[in-house]
C-alpha cells in the first residue's frame, strides 16, 4: 500500500539531499569578506521590487545620493538600477529571480532592495519561491542582521538570524506524498551554523556586548535545532569574556514583553524561521515593522532591505505615495555602515530619530492626513543639513 507514492517521495528527498550536500561543499570553498576600502569603485544595486517597494526604495536611493554626493562625483560609488523583480515579471519567467535580473545583481557589491510579493495559497500566482529566499541562497547571504534599539526602555538588541538554512532552505520543495499527507524539510549544516555563530560572537565582542543568547526549540526539534544549539555553544566557548545562555523560542517571545527581563538580552543567534518571527515582534517595540531595517550579509555580497512586505493594498487604494520609507532608510543606515561610511550612517540615524520623534513636525500615517514619502525624505535631508551646520 502506498508503495508508488513512497517511492516518488523518496526520489524527491534524495535529490534534495544531494542539492544540500553540494551546497555545503560550496560553503566550504568561500573566501574572506570583501574589503570595501580596497575597491576602486563600490557598485550599489537599486532593486525596487514591487508594490510600495519602488517608492520607498527610490527615497533611500535619493538619500544615498545626497549623503554620498562627493563619492558619486569622484566615481568611488556608482548606482546600478535593477528592474525585473515584480511579481508579474517573475511569474512570466517562472522563477523567483529571472536569470537576467540575477546577472545584474551579481554585478553589484551591495544591493538596496525593496519589498517583493511572495505567492501563498489562494493567490492567483503560481507557487514560485520567495525572491528574498532565492537571493539569499544565490548570493550566499547567510546572515540576516536586524537591530532594535530603544534607549529609554533599555532595549539594545541585535538579532543574528541564519539566513540560508532551517525551514526556509527548501521551503518550496516539500512533498505531497498523498492527498492526505504533506511533508516539508528543515536543513542544518555544521558550516552554516558555525559561520553565523562566529559572526554573532564577533559582533558581541567588537561592540562590547556581554551576552549572546542562543534561541532554538531543541527540546522538540532535537536533530536540527539540537545541532544548531550545540555548535553555537561550542563556538561560544572560544569567547570566555561573553556570557552564553540558551532559550527556547516560545519563552523568548514571552520574555521580550517582560520589561525587566528583556533588558538583559543583547545579541541573539537563531535559526531562520524563529529569527523571522521574533524580529517582527521586536520591531513592534520600536514602532512596528515599518521602522526596522534589515541587513543580509555574505562574504562576497550584501543586501539591505525593509523587513515588511510590499503592501499591495496601499497601491490598490492609491496610497502608495504615502508609504512609510523608515524601514528602508534604517536599512540604508546599515548599508552605509557596511561599506565604511560610519559618519554618514550616524548622521542619517540621528536624523531619523529626530524626524520620527513624537514632537516631529511631520508624521507619516500612510494616508493623506500625513506627509508623503518624498516629503519625509526632504525633511530628513533638511535635518541632516541643519545638524552639519
N, C-alpha and C positions, 0 to 999 in steps of 0.2 A: 504493500500500500504506500502511495506517495513516492515510489522509487524514482520516477521520472522527475518529479519536482525537486526532490533532494539532490539528484544528480545535477540538474541545471543550476540550482543554487550553489552547490559545491564548486562548480566550474567558475561561477562569478566570484566566489570567495577566493579561489586560487589565483585568479587574475588580479584581484585586489591586493592580495598578499605580495605577489610579485612586484606590483607597482610600488608598494610601500617599502619593500626591501631595496629596490633600486633607488628610491628617493633617499633612503637612509644613507646609501653609498655616496650620493651626490652631496649630502650634508657634510660628510667627512672631507670632501675634496675642496670645500670653500675656503678661500684665503682670509686675509685680515680685512678690517674695516677700511673704507675709503678715507683718505686724508684730504679733506676739502681744501685746506690751506695750500696744499701742494698742487692743486688743479689750476691750470691757466684760466679755464672757464668753467663755471658751475651752470649746468643746464637745469632749469626748473620747469617741469612739465605742468601745464594748467589743464586739468581734465574736469570739465563741468558736471558730467553725469547727466541726470535728468530731473524732472520735477523742479523743485526750487534750487537744485544743485548749481546750474549755470549762473543763477542770480547771486547767490551768496559766494560762489567761487570767484566771480568777477570782482566782487568787493574786496576779497582777500588779495587778488592779483593787483588791484588798484593800490592797496595798502603796501604791498611788497614793492611796487614800482616807486611809490612815494618814499619809502624808507631806504631803498637801495638805488636811489637815483644816480649817485656817483658811480656805483659799481656797474650799473647798466650802461652808463655813458662810456665807461672805460673798457667795457667788454668782459669784465670779470664775471658778470651774471647775464645770462640770456634766458628768455622765456620761450617755451615751445607750446603752442596751442594744440590741444589734442581733443578732437571731437570723436563721436562714434560710440560712446558708452550709454546712449539712450536705450531704453528697453526695446524700442522698435528696431533699432539697428542690430542689437544683439540677437533678437528673435529672428530677424532676416538672415543673419549669419548662422543661426542655431548654435551659438557659442556664448559662454559667459563673457568673454572678451574676444571680439573678432581679431583675426590674425594681423591685419594692418594696424589696428589700434595697439596690439601688444608690441609690435615692432617699434612704434613711436614711443611707447612707454619705456622700452629698454634703451632708447637713445637718450634718456634723461638720467641725471644723478638723483634728483629728488622730485617728487610729484605732489602737487596740491590737488586733491580730488574732492569733487562734490559728491553728494549722496546719489546712489543709484537704486533703482527699483529691483527687488528680488521677488520673482513669482512665488506664490504659495497656492495651496489647494483652494480651488474655487475661482482663481483668477482666469482671465481669458488667455493668458500666456502659457506657452509650453514650459515644461519642467527643466529650465536651464539653471545652471549653478549660479550662486551669488557672484557678482563681479568682484566684490571685495575678497571673498574667499579665493577665487581664481587668481587674483592679482597677488595676494599674499603667498600663494603656493608658487606661482610662476616666477616671482621676483625673490622668493625665499625671505619674505618679511616676517621673521619668526617671532618678533617681539611687538606686542601691542602695549604701548605705554600710555596710561591715562592718569594724569594728575588731578587731584581735587584739593583745593586749599581754601580754607575759611578761617583766617587767623583769630577772629573774635570768638569762634567756637572751639578753638584748639584743634582744628582739623587740618592736617597736612599729610595727605596720603598720596602714594604713588603705586599704581597697580601695574604689575608686570604680567600680562596675560600671554600665555603661549598661544601663538597665532596660526600655526600650520598643522597642528595635530588634534588630538582629542576627538570630540564628536563631530567637529566641522571638517576634519581632514577628508573624509569620504562621505559627506552628508548627502550627496546626490546619488550615491551608489548603493543604497540599501536594496534589499531583495524582497519582492513579494513572492514568497515561497509558494503559497496557495492563496486563494481568495480570502482565507481566514487567518493567515499568518504572514506578518511582515517583520523583517529584521533590519537593523542598522548596525553600524560598527563604530568602535572607538579605537583610536590609534595612539600609542605612547612609545617613543623610542628613547634609548639612552642618550644619543647625541642631541636630539631635540630638547630633551629635558635639561641636560647639562648646560646648554648654552643659554637658555632663558634664566636658569638659576644663577649662573655666573653674572649675567647682566644685572639681575636684581641685587645680588650681594655687592657687586662693584659699585652700583649706584648708591646703595646704602652707605658703603664705606666712604665714597668720594663726596657725599653730601651730608655727612655727619648724622646719619640716621642710625639709631642704635638697635633697631629691631626689624627683623624680617619674619612675616607670618606666612606660612605655607597653608594654602586652602585647598582641601580635597573633600571627597566623600569616600575615603579609603576603607572605612568600616563596612561599606556595602559594595562599592565598585573596587573589589580587592586587587584585581590584577593590574589594570591600567592606572587607576588612581594610586594604588599601593606603590607601584613602580615610581610614579611621579614624586610621591611623598618621600620615599627612601632615598632617591637620588638627590633631591633638594636638601634633605638633612645631611647627606654626605658632603655636598658642596659647602653647606653652612659650617661644617667643622673646620674648613680652611679659613674661616673668618672668626676667630675666637673673640674678637672685640665686639661682635654683633650678637645680640640675643636672637635665637631662633625659637619660634613657637609654631604650633600646628593647630589648625581649626578645621572643623567640618563646615561645609558651605552653608548649611541650613542655619546653624547657630551664629555664623558670621553675619548673615543678613540681619539677624536679630540684634547682635551686639553693636552694629553700626548705628542703631537707633538709641542705644544706651548712652546718654550724654556723658557719663563719667568714664565708662569703659572704652568708648571709641577714641578717646584722646590718646590711648596707649598705642594704637595702630600707627605704623609709619609706612613700611613697604610691604606690599602683598605680592606673592608669586603664586600663580594658579593656572590650571588648565583652561582651555579655550572657552568652553561653554559657560563655566562658572564665572570666568572673567567678563564675558559679555553681559551676563545678567547683573552681576553685583556692581559693575561700574555704572550702569544706568541708575541703580539705586543710589550710589554715592553721588552721582551728578545732581540728584534732586536736592541734596543739602546745599549745593552751590547755586541753585536756581533752576535746575532742570537740564535735560539733555541738550537743550539749545545753548547752554552756556559752557559746555565742556568740549575740548578738542582731543584729538587722538593722534598718536604717532605710531606708525608701523615701520619697524626698523629691521633692516637686514645688514649684512656686511658690505654688499655692493650697492644696494638701492635703499631708499626710504620713501615712504608715502605718508602724507599728513591729511587728515580729514575731520569733518564733523562726526559726532557719534550718533546723530539722529538720522532718520530716513529722509526720503525725497519729498514727502508731504504732497502727493499728487492732488489732494483735496484743495489745498491752497491755490494751486494752479487752476483747477476746475472752477473754483469760485472767484477767480480773477483777483486773488490777493497776493500773488507772487511778489509784487514789488515791495510788500510789507514784511517779507520773510526776515527772520532774525539771523544776522550773519555772525553772531558772537561765538558760536561753536567753531565756525570756520576760522574766525580771527584768533581764537585761542590756539587752534592748530597751527596757525601762521606764526604765533609766538614760538611754538615748539620747533617749527621748521627753521626759523632764524637762529635759534639756539643750536640746532643740529649742525648747521653749516658754518658756525663760527661767528655769528654776529650777535653776541650776547647783549651788547649795549642797545642795539636796535630792538631786540626782543624785550628787554626790560622796559624800554620806553613804551612799546605797544601794550605790554601787560599793565603797566601803571595807568595808561590812558583808558584801557578797558575797565579797570577797577573804578576809575573816576566816573566814566560815562555810563556805567551800569549801576551806580550807587542810587540809593532811594531818592536823594535830592538832586539827581542829574537833571539838566534842563530838557533832555529829550528822553523819550521812552519808546521802546518797541513793543507793540501789542499784537502784531500780526494782522491788524486791521486799520482802517482809515483813521481811527482815533489816536493812532500812534504815528511815529515817523517812518519813513520808508527806509529800506536797506541802504540806499545811496545817501540819504540824509544823515543816517547814523555814521556812515563812513566818513562823510565830511566833518561831522562833529568830532570824531576821533582824530582826524588829521589836524584839525584846529587845536585840539587839546595837546597833541604831541608838539606842535609848533610853539604853543604857549609854555609848555614845560621846558623847552630848549632855550627860551629867551631869558 
